[in-house]
Amino acid sequence: MLVSLSVRDLVLIDRLELAIEGGLCALTGETGAGKSILLDALGLALGARGDSALVRRGASQAVISVDFAPTADHPVWALLEARGLADGGRLVLRRLLAADGRGRAFVNDQPVGIAILRELGEALVEIQGQAGQRGLLNIATHGALLDDFGGLADLADRVAEGFAHWRAAARALAEAEAALAEARRDEDYLRHMLAELDDLAAMPGEEADLDARRNILMQGEKLSQALADARHELTEGRAVDDRIGAAQRLVLRTAERAPGALDEVVEALERALIETAEAMIALDAAARDLAPDPDRLEAAEQRLFALRAAARKHKTDPDSLAALRDDFAARLASIEDGGGAVAELMKQAETARRRFVKQARSLSAKRLIAARELDRQMMEELPHLKLGQVVFATRIEALAEDDWTAAGAERVRFEVATNPGDRPGPIARIASGGELSRLMLALKVVLTRSGSAPTLVFDEVDSGIGGAVAAAVGERLARLGQSLQVLVVTHSPQVAARADHHFRVVKGDAGGQVVTRVEVLAADARREEVARMLAGAKVTDAARAAADSLIGA
């Protein structure tokens, strides 16, 4: 239940502290006094979209705070607990709207996003106004209303999930079939390309190796000459190894006269002799390998040019040719295995479809039962609102499979007939404005029996009606107030007279500025307000007597 509303610097409200009790609470006042501002304030606290234009002129920010006291078993407590916002049984929603357009939101003094504020607000308060009545004209909302009445929301959610799963499986199947068809169209091309790449047998890094080898082979004559000159230096005159060998023999003869003193010299000369021999062998091998060889150069160049030509053909680089070959092979393998993969996806799609159909049929059957009960209760409720000649009927129309949606396999539509013998038709075409308001009220009364937010707000639900019809609306609102907290903005004295609590919204002057105030009316003031609503500008004794009669009734 909504316990209090606090507003600072919002449009014409400079400061407002309003305690709100249970039952039916009426908000009345002259047109333009600011009743809609109160609903705007409440909407902002519940997560409605803000606008810096709502900040009172001259103020830096508007602040709206609402205090709730839900029952212990209300689901809002679980929402608070799940988001770490629980605070010892209190629930305060606060919204700050700055003049520069920035805003902040708080739950129990903890900063939150607007989405969380809206989620909590939807669980606590339901606001019905002219927009809500227009919503009744939108048949897209009728299925959800029926599901709420029949307690089918969870099943409807499962149907929506099943539909999404089925459509996702169907899309995967369609994509796989398209890919397989495209692959089969390209099969000959893929096989030809794979054969070419298999023959080429390109390896990553091969281009760089070939390029380096080609450069070396192109320098064959210069390299051979350099190696020949090097060999000449080692062998010119007396060969280096002969001179090292002679030196070694001299040292060995000398070492016999100084045992151990020349061992290191002997070993070093031995290593030099061995390494010189190895150097000669390596030098001769290099000379053979690097000797000018036009055939080897041509082979290297042909291989290098073949790699680069293949890379250009496939718009890639030579190092990626091996991976491209593997990709072609995988695509060909997918063609061979594609039939099996498509068959498996087809099986999955059909399984998902059967699951959705089973859930949708269950929902359809339960909707039929709920529709009959909704029609029965609505027909019981309508006479209380002076709509005894109106026939309300819930039409459930089966859809072709191509028209199935996440909402199920049928279309739900509320229809009415306002004259005896007429066939029920769309509400938008048949119901008048006043009838539409009462139909919405009747529907809310019926839906409330199956669960509703603990606080209902009606904005001018009595629009376009008066007299006995308005009295009937007031009586139903009062009955609704016996089980829920109901706030109604009204211009109807018949409705206001039924209220358990009466607030009057007035506009006045404060320091040269126009401000909106809310007055809590005691018995005498309430009588005077109802009389004003009856009489207009001048309140007469007859109007006061009529007000007494309405309030007493």
C-alpha positions as CSV (number, residue, x, y, z in Angstrom):
1,M,0.0,0.0,0.0
2,L,1.1,3.5,-0.8
3,V,1.7,5.3,2.6
4,S,3.0,8.7,1.6
5,L,3.9,11.0,-1.3
6,S,6.5,13.8,-0.9
7,V,7.1,16.3,-3.7
8,R,9.5,19.2,-4.0
9,D,9.8,21.7,-6.8
10,L,7.8,19.9,-9.4
11,V,6.0,22.2,-11.9
12,L,3.5,24.2,-9.7
13,I,4.3,22.2,-6.5
14,D,6.9,23.8,-4.3
15,R,6.5,21.5,-1.2
16,L,4.0,18.7,-0.6
17,E,3.8,16.1,2.1
18,L,0.7,13.8,1.6
19,A,-0.2,10.9,3.8
20,I,-2.4,8.4,2.0
21,E,-4.5,5.7,3.6
22,G,-6.2,2.6,2.3
23,G,-9.6,2.3,0.8
24,L,-11.0,4.6,-1.9
25,C,-9.2,8.0,-2.0
26,A,-10.7,10.7,-4.2
27,L,-8.7,13.6,-5.7
28,T,-10.8,16.5,-6.9
29,G,-10.4,20.1,-7.8
30,E,-11.0,22.7,-10.5
31,T,-9.8,21.9,-14.0
32,G,-6.2,23.1,-14.2
33,A,-5.6,23.0,-10.4
34,G,-2.8,20.4,-10.9
35,K,-4.4,17.0,-10.3
36,S,-2.4,15.6,-13.2
37,I,0.8,16.9,-11.6
38,L,0.3,14.5,-8.7
39,L,0.0,11.6,-11.1
40,D,3.1,12.8,-12.9
41,A,4.9,12.9,-9.6
42,L,3.8,9.4,-8.7
43,G,4.8,8.2,-12.2
44,L,8.3,9.7,-11.9
45,A,8.8,7.9,-8.6
46,L,7.7,4.7,-10.2
47,G,10.2,5.0,-13.1
48,A,8.4,7.0,-15.7
49,R,10.5,9.0,-18.2
50,G,11.6,12.3,-16.8
51,D,11.8,15.8,-18.4
52,S,13.7,18.7,-17.1
53,A,10.7,20.9,-18.1
54,L,8.9,19.5,-15.1
55,V,11.4,21.1,-12.6
56,R,9.8,24.2,-11.0
57,R,11.0,27.5,-12.3
58,G,13.9,28.8,-10.4
59,A,14.6,25.4,-8.7
60,S,17.8,23.3,-9.3
61,Q,16.0,20.0,-9.1
62,A,12.7,18.3,-8.3
63,V,12.6,15.5,-5.7
64,I,9.8,13.0,-5.4
65,S,9.7,10.3,-2.8
66,V,7.0,7.6,-2.1
67,D,6.8,5.3,0.9
68,F,5.2,1.9,0.6
69,A,4.1,-0.7,3.1
70,P,3.5,-3.9,1.2
71,T,2.2,-7.0,2.9
72,A,4.7,-9.5,4.2
73,D,4.0,-12.0,1.4
74,H,4.2,-9.4,-1.5
75,P,6.6,-10.5,-4.2
76,V,8.3,-7.1,-4.2
77,W,10.3,-8.2,-1.1
78,A,11.9,-11.0,-3.2
79,L,12.8,-8.5,-5.9
80,L,14.4,-6.2,-3.3
81,E,16.3,-9.2,-1.7
82,A,17.6,-10.4,-5.1
83,R,19.0,-6.9,-5.8
84,G,20.5,-6.3,-2.4
85,L,18.0,-3.5,-1.7
86,A,16.2,-4.9,1.3
87,D,16.3,-2.6,4.3
88,G,14.5,-4.0,7.4
89,G,11.0,-4.0,6.0
90,R,10.9,-0.4,4.6
91,L,10.4,0.5,1.0
92,V,11.0,4.1,-0.2
93,L,11.4,5.0,-3.8
94,R,13.0,8.4,-4.6
95,R,13.6,10.2,-7.8
96,L,15.7,13.3,-8.4
97,L,15.2,15.3,-11.6
98,A,17.7,18.1,-12.2
99,A,17.0,21.3,-14.2
100,D,19.9,20.4,-16.5
101,G,18.2,17.1,-17.5
102,R,20.3,14.8,-15.3
103,G,18.5,12.5,-12.8
104,R,19.1,9.9,-10.2
105,A,17.0,7.2,-8.6
106,F,17.1,5.6,-5.2
107,V,15.5,2.6,-3.4
108,N,15.9,2.7,0.3
109,D,18.6,5.4,-0.2
110,Q,20.7,3.1,-2.4
111,P,21.3,4.4,-6.0
112,V,19.7,2.3,-8.7
113,G,18.9,2.5,-12.4
114,I,15.5,3.7,-13.7
115,A,14.8,0.2,-14.9
116,I,14.8,-1.2,-11.4
117,L,12.6,1.6,-10.2
118,R,10.2,0.8,-13.0
119,E,10.2,-2.9,-12.2
120,L,9.4,-2.3,-8.5
121,G,6.8,0.3,-9.5
122,E,4.9,-2.1,-11.7
123,A,4.7,-4.6,-8.9
124,L,3.3,-1.9,-6.5
125,V,1.0,0.4,-8.4
126,E,-1.1,0.2,-11.5
127,I,-2.2,3.4,-13.1
128,Q,-5.3,3.4,-15.4
129,G,-6.2,6.5,-17.3
130,Q,-7.3,7.5,-20.7
131,A,-4.2,5.8,-22.1
132,G,-5.2,2.7,-20.3
133,Q,-8.7,2.8,-21.8
134,R,-7.1,3.2,-25.2
135,G,-5.0,0.2,-24.4
136,L,-8.3,-1.8,-24.1
137,L,-8.8,-0.9,-27.8
138,N,-5.6,-2.6,-28.7
139,I,-6.3,-6.3,-29.2
140,A,-2.6,-7.0,-28.8
141,T,-3.2,-6.5,-25.0
142,H,-6.2,-8.8,-24.7
143,G,-4.3,-12.1,-24.6
144,A,-2.1,-10.9,-21.7
145,L,-5.2,-9.7,-19.8
146,L,-6.9,-13.1,-20.3
147,D,-3.7,-14.9,-19.2
148,D,-3.5,-12.7,-16.1
149,F,-7.1,-13.5,-15.3
150,G,-6.7,-17.2,-15.8
151,G,-3.4,-17.4,-13.9
152,L,-1.7,-18.5,-17.2
153,A,1.2,-16.1,-17.2
154,D,3.8,-18.8,-16.5
155,L,2.5,-21.1,-19.1
156,A,2.4,-18.2,-21.6
157,D,6.0,-17.4,-20.8
158,R,6.9,-21.1,-21.5
159,V,5.0,-20.9,-24.8
160,A,7.0,-17.8,-25.8
161,E,10.2,-19.5,-24.9
162,G,9.2,-22.6,-26.9
163,F,8.3,-20.4,-29.9
164,A,11.7,-18.6,-29.7
165,H,13.5,-22.0,-29.5
166,W,11.5,-23.4,-32.4
167,R,12.1,-20.3,-34.6
168,A,15.9,-20.3,-33.8
169,A,16.1,-24.0,-34.7
170,A,14.1,-23.3,-38.0
171,R,16.6,-20.5,-38.8
172,A,19.6,-22.7,-38.2
173,L,18.1,-25.4,-40.5
174,A,17.3,-22.8,-43.2
175,E,20.9,-21.4,-43.0
176,A,22.4,-24.9,-43.1
177,E,20.3,-25.9,-46.1
178,A,21.2,-22.7,-47.9
179,A,24.9,-23.2,-47.1
180,L,24.7,-26.8,-48.3
181,A,23.0,-25.8,-51.6
182,E,25.6,-23.2,-52.2
183,A,28.4,-25.6,-51.4
184,R,27.0,-28.2,-53.8
185,R,26.8,-25.5,-56.5
186,D,30.5,-24.9,-56.0
187,E,31.5,-28.5,-55.6
188,D,33.3,-28.9,-59.0
189,Y,35.1,-25.6,-58.4
190,L,36.2,-26.7,-54.9
191,R,37.5,-30.0,-56.2
192,H,39.5,-28.4,-58.9
193,M,41.0,-25.8,-56.6
194,L,41.8,-28.5,-54.0
195,A,43.5,-30.6,-56.7
196,E,45.6,-27.6,-57.7
197,L,46.6,-26.8,-54.1
198,D,47.4,-30.5,-53.4
199,D,49.7,-30.5,-56.4
200,L,51.3,-27.3,-55.3
201,A,51.7,-28.6,-51.7
202,A,52.6,-25.2,-50.4
203,M,54.1,-24.9,-46.9
204,P,54.0,-22.0,-44.5
205,G,57.3,-20.1,-44.7
206,E,58.3,-21.7,-47.9
207,E,58.2,-18.4,-49.9
208,A,60.7,-16.8,-47.6
209,D,63.1,-19.8,-47.8
210,L,62.8,-19.9,-51.6
211,D,63.4,-16.2,-51.9
212,A,66.5,-16.5,-49.8
213,R,67.8,-19.5,-51.8
214,R,67.1,-17.8,-55.1
215,N,69.0,-14.7,-54.0
216,I,72.0,-16.9,-53.1
217,L,71.8,-18.8,-56.4
218,M,71.7,-15.6,-58.3
219,Q,75.1,-14.7,-56.7
220,G,76.6,-18.0,-57.6
221,E,79.5,-16.8,-59.7
222,K,80.6,-14.1,-57.2
223,L,80.3,-16.6,-54.3
224,S,82.3,-19.2,-56.2
225,Q,85.0,-16.8,-57.0
226,A,85.2,-15.6,-53.4
227,L,85.5,-19.2,-52.2
228,A,88.1,-20.0,-54.8
229,D,90.2,-17.0,-53.7
230,A,89.8,-18.1,-50.1
231,R,91.1,-21.6,-51.0
232,H,94.0,-20.1,-52.9
233,E,95.0,-18.1,-49.8
234,L,95.0,-21.3,-47.8
235,T,97.0,-23.3,-50.4
236,E,99.2,-20.7,-52.1
237,G,102.9,-21.7,-51.8
238,R,103.3,-24.0,-48.9
239,A,99.8,-25.1,-47.7
240,V,98.6,-23.9,-44.3
241,D,98.1,-27.4,-43.0
242,D,101.7,-28.3,-44.0
243,R,103.1,-25.3,-42.1
244,I,101.0,-26.1,-39.0
245,G,102.1,-29.8,-39.2
246,A,105.8,-28.7,-39.4
247,A,105.3,-26.4,-36.4
248,Q,103.7,-29.2,-34.5
249,R,106.6,-31.6,-35.2
250,L,109.1,-29.0,-34.0
251,V,107.2,-28.4,-30.8
252,L,106.9,-32.1,-30.1
253,R,110.7,-32.6,-30.4
254,T,111.2,-29.6,-28.0
255,A,108.6,-30.9,-25.6
256,E,110.6,-34.1,-25.0
257,R,113.3,-31.9,-23.2
258,A,110.6,-30.1,-21.1
259,P,108.0,-32.7,-20.2
260,G,104.5,-31.2,-19.6
261,A,105.6,-27.6,-20.2
262,L,104.4,-27.5,-23.9
263,D,101.3,-29.7,-23.6
264,E,98.9,-26.7,-24.2
265,V,100.9,-25.7,-27.3
266,V,100.8,-29.2,-28.7
267,E,97.1,-29.4,-28.1
268,A,96.4,-26.0,-29.7
269,L,98.4,-26.9,-32.8
270,E,96.5,-30.2,-33.0
271,R,93.2,-28.4,-32.9
272,A,94.4,-25.9,-35.5
273,L,95.5,-28.7,-37.8
274,I,92.1,-30.5,-37.4
275,E,90.1,-27.3,-37.8
276,T,92.1,-26.3,-40.9
277,A,91.4,-29.6,-42.5
278,E,87.7,-29.2,-41.6
279,A,87.7,-25.7,-43.0
280,M,89.2,-27.0,-46.3
281,I,86.5,-29.7,-46.5
282,A,83.7,-27.1,-45.7
283,L,85.2,-24.7,-48.2
284,D,85.3,-27.3,-50.9
285,A,81.7,-28.4,-50.1
286,A,80.4,-24.8,-50.2
287,A,82.2,-24.2,-53.5
288,R,80.4,-27.2,-54.9
289,D,77.0,-26.2,-53.5
290,L,77.3,-22.6,-54.6
291,A,78.8,-23.2,-57.9
292,P,76.7,-21.5,-60.6
293,D,73.8,-23.8,-61.5
294,P,71.2,-22.4,-63.9
295,D,69.0,-25.5,-63.5
296,R,68.7,-25.0,-59.7
297,L,68.1,-21.3,-60.0
298,E,65.4,-21.9,-62.6
299,A,63.7,-24.5,-60.4
300,A,63.7,-22.2,-57.4
301,E,62.3,-19.3,-59.4
302,Q,59.6,-21.5,-60.9
303,R,58.6,-22.7,-57.5
304,L,58.6,-19.2,-56.1
305,F,56.6,-17.8,-59.0
306,A,54.1,-20.7,-58.8
307,L,53.5,-19.9,-55.1
308,R,53.0,-16.2,-55.7
309,A,50.7,-16.8,-58.7
310,A,48.5,-19.2,-56.6
311,A,48.4,-16.6,-53.8
312,R,47.3,-13.8,-56.3
313,K,44.7,-16.1,-57.8
314,H,43.1,-16.8,-54.4
315,K,43.7,-13.2,-53.1
316,T,45.8,-14.3,-50.2
317,D,49.5,-14.6,-49.3
318,P,51.7,-17.6,-50.1
319,D,52.0,-18.5,-46.4
320,S,48.1,-18.9,-46.2
321,L,47.9,-21.3,-49.1
322,A,48.2,-24.4,-46.9
323,A,45.3,-23.1,-44.7
324,L,43.3,-22.3,-47.8
325,R,43.8,-25.9,-49.0
326,D,42.6,-27.2,-45.7
327,D,39.5,-24.9,-45.9
328,F,38.6,-26.2,-49.3
329,A,39.0,-29.8,-48.0
330,A,36.8,-29.0,-45.1
331,R,34.1,-27.5,-47.3
332,L,34.1,-30.5,-49.5
333,A,33.9,-32.7,-46.4
334,S,30.9,-30.7,-45.3
335,I,29.2,-31.3,-48.6
336,E,29.7,-35.0,-48.0
337,D,28.6,-34.7,-44.4
338,G,26.1,-31.9,-45.1
339,G,23.1,-34.2,-45.7
340,G,23.6,-35.7,-42.2
341,A,24.0,-32.3,-40.5
342,V,20.9,-30.9,-42.2
343,A,19.0,-34.0,-41.3
344,E,20.0,-33.6,-37.6
345,L,19.0,-29.9,-37.7
346,M,15.7,-30.9,-39.3
347,K,15.1,-33.3,-36.5
348,Q,15.9,-30.7,-33.9
349,A,13.6,-28.1,-35.6
350,E,10.8,-30.6,-35.7
351,T,11.3,-31.6,-32.1
352,A,11.2,-27.9,-31.1
353,R,8.0,-27.4,-33.2
354,R,6.3,-30.4,-31.5
355,R,7.2,-29.0,-28.1
356,F,5.8,-25.6,-29.0
357,V,2.6,-27.1,-30.4
358,K,2.1,-29.2,-27.3
359,Q,2.6,-26.1,-25.0
360,A,0.5,-23.9,-27.3
361,R,-2.4,-26.4,-27.3
362,S,-2.3,-26.6,-23.6
363,L,-2.4,-22.8,-23.4
364,S,-5.2,-22.7,-25.9
365,A,-7.3,-25.2,-23.9
366,K,-6.8,-23.3,-20.7
367,R,-7.5,-20.0,-22.4
368,L,-10.9,-21.3,-23.5
369,I,-11.8,-22.2,-20.0
370,A,-10.5,-18.8,-18.7
371,A,-12.4,-17.0,-21.4
372,R,-15.7,-18.6,-20.4
373,E,-15.1,-17.7,-16.8
374,L,-14.1,-14.1,-17.7
375,D,-17.2,-13.7,-19.8
376,R,-19.4,-15.0,-17.0
377,Q,-17.8,-12.6,-14.4
378,M,-18.0,-9.7,-16.7
379,M,-21.6,-10.3,-17.5
380,E,-22.2,-10.3,-13.7
381,E,-20.3,-7.1,-13.3
382,L,-21.7,-5.0,-16.1
383,P,-25.2,-4.5,-14.7
384,H,-23.7,-2.9,-11.7
385,L,-22.2,-0.3,-14.0
386,K,-25.5,0.3,-15.8
387,L,-24.4,-1.8,-18.7
388,G,-27.0,-4.5,-18.3
389,Q,-27.8,-4.6,-22.0
390,V,-24.1,-5.0,-23.0
391,V,-22.9,-8.4,-24.0
392,F,-19.1,-9.0,-23.3
393,A,-17.5,-11.9,-25.2
394,T,-13.9,-13.2,-25.4
395,R,-13.2,-14.4,-28.9
396,I,-10.4,-16.9,-29.4
397,E,-9.5,-17.3,-33.1
398,A,-7.2,-20.1,-34.2
399,L,-4.4,-19.0,-36.5
400,A,-2.8,-20.7,-39.4
401,E,0.7,-22.0,-38.6
402,D,2.4,-19.2,-40.6
403,D,0.7,-16.7,-38.3
404,W,1.7,-18.3,-35.0
405,T,3.6,-16.0,-32.7
406,A,5.3,-16.1,-29.3
407,A,1.8,-15.3,-27.8
408,G,0.5,-18.7,-29.1
409,A,-1.5,-20.3,-31.8
410,E,-4.6,-18.1,-31.5
411,R,-5.6,-14.5,-31.4
412,V,-7.6,-13.3,-28.3
413,R,-10.0,-10.4,-28.8
414,F,-12.5,-8.9,-26.4
415,E,-15.8,-8.0,-28.2
416,V,-19.0,-6.3,-27.0
417,A,-22.6,-5.9,-28.2
418,T,-24.3,-2.8,-26.8
419,N,-27.8,-3.4,-28.2
420,P,-30.0,-6.5,-27.7
421,G,-29.8,-8.9,-30.6
422,D,-26.6,-7.4,-32.0
423,R,-23.7,-9.7,-32.7
424,P,-20.6,-8.8,-30.6
425,G,-17.9,-6.9,-32.4
426,P,-14.6,-5.1,-31.8
427,I,-14.7,-2.8,-28.8
428,A,-13.1,0.1,-30.7
429,R,-16.0,0.0,-33.2
430,I,-18.9,-0.4,-30.9
431,A,-18.2,1.1,-27.4
432,S,-18.7,4.8,-26.8
433,G,-16.3,6.8,-24.6
434,G,-18.4,6.4,-21.5
435,E,-19.0,2.7,-22.1
436,L,-15.3,2.2,-22.7
437,S,-14.5,3.7,-19.3
438,R,-16.9,1.5,-17.5
439,L,-15.8,-1.6,-19.5
440,M,-12.3,-0.9,-18.3
441,L,-13.4,-0.5,-14.7
442,A,-15.4,-3.7,-14.9
443,L,-12.5,-5.6,-16.3
444,K,-10.2,-4.2,-13.6
445,V,-12.8,-5.3,-10.9
446,V,-12.9,-8.8,-12.4
447,L,-9.1,-9.0,-12.9
448,T,-8.5,-7.8,-9.3
449,R,-10.2,-11.0,-8.0
450,S,-7.4,-13.0,-9.6
451,G,-4.6,-10.8,-8.4
452,S,-3.4,-7.2,-8.9
453,A,-1.0,-4.6,-7.7
454,P,-2.0,-3.5,-4.2
455,T,-2.6,0.1,-5.3
456,L,-4.7,1.1,-8.3
457,V,-4.9,4.6,-9.6
458,F,-7.8,5.7,-11.9
459,D,-7.4,8.9,-13.8
460,E,-10.9,10.2,-14.7
461,V,-12.4,6.7,-15.2
462,D,-15.8,8.5,-15.0
463,S,-15.0,10.6,-18.1
464,G,-18.1,11.1,-20.2
465,I,-20.7,9.8,-17.7
466,G,-22.9,11.3,-15.0
467,G,-26.0,10.8,-12.9
468,A,-27.0,7.3,-12.1
469,V,-24.1,5.9,-14.2
470,A,-21.5,7.9,-12.3
471,A,-23.1,6.7,-9.1
472,A,-22.7,3.1,-10.2
473,V,-19.1,3.7,-11.1
474,G,-18.5,5.2,-7.6
475,E,-20.2,2.2,-6.0
476,R,-17.9,-0.2,-7.9
477,L,-14.8,1.8,-7.0
478,A,-15.8,1.8,-3.4
479,R,-16.2,-2.0,-3.5
480,L,-12.8,-2.3,-5.1
481,G,-11.4,-0.1,-2.3
482,Q,-12.5,-2.7,0.2
483,S,-9.8,-5.1,-1.0
484,L,-7.3,-2.7,-2.5
485,Q,-6.0,0.8,-2.1
486,V,-7.7,2.9,-4.9
487,L,-6.9,6.4,-5.9
488,V,-9.2,8.1,-8.3
489,V,-8.9,11.5,-10.0
490,T,-12.5,12.5,-10.6
491,H,-14.8,15.3,-11.6
492,S,-17.8,13.3,-10.6
493,P,-19.5,14.2,-7.3
494,Q,-21.2,10.7,-7.3
495,V,-17.7,9.2,-7.3
496,A,-16.2,11.6,-4.8
497,A,-19.1,11.1,-2.4
498,R,-18.2,7.3,-2.2
499,A,-14.6,8.0,-1.1
500,D,-13.2,6.9,2.2
501,H,-10.7,9.8,2.0
502,H,-11.0,13.0,0.1
503,F,-8.2,15.2,-1.2
504,R,-8.8,18.6,-2.9
505,V,-6.2,20.0,-5.2
506,V,-6.1,23.8,-5.3
507,K,-4.0,26.4,-7.0
508,G,-3.1,29.6,-5.2
509,D,-0.5,32.4,-4.8
510,A,2.6,32.1,-2.6
511,G,5.1,35.0,-2.7
512,G,4.0,36.1,-6.2
513,Q,4.2,32.6,-7.6
514,V,1.4,30.2,-8.5
515,V,1.6,27.0,-6.5
516,T,-0.5,23.8,-6.2
517,R,-1.6,22.6,-2.8
518,V,-3.4,19.5,-1.7
519,E,-5.9,19.7,1.2
520,V,-7.1,16.8,3.2
521,L,-10.9,17.3,3.6
522,A,-12.7,16.7,6.8
523,A,-16.4,16.1,6.9
524,D,-17.6,19.8,6.5
525,A,-15.0,20.6,3.8
526,R,-15.8,17.4,2.0
527,R,-19.5,18.3,1.9
528,E,-18.6,21.7,0.5
529,E,-16.4,20.2,-2.2
530,V,-19.0,17.7,-3.3
531,A,-21.6,20.6,-3.4
532,R,-19.2,22.6,-5.5
533,M,-18.9,19.7,-7.9
534,L,-22.7,19.5,-8.1
535,A,-23.4,23.3,-8.4
536,G,-20.5,24.8,-10.2
537,A,-19.2,28.3,-9.5
538,K,-21.9,29.2,-6.8
539,V,-22.6,26.6,-4.1
540,T,-26.2,26.8,-3.0
541,D,-28.0,25.2,-0.1
542,A,-29.7,22.9,-2.5
543,A,-26.3,21.7,-3.7
544,R,-25.2,21.2,-0.1
545,A,-28.3,19.2,0.6
546,A,-27.7,17.1,-2.5
547,A,-24.1,16.6,-1.3
548,D,-25.3,15.4,2.1
549,S,-27.6,13.0,0.3
550,L,-24.8,11.6,-1.9
551,I,-22.4,11.2,1.0
552,G,-25.0,9.7,3.3
553,A,-26.0,7.2,0.6
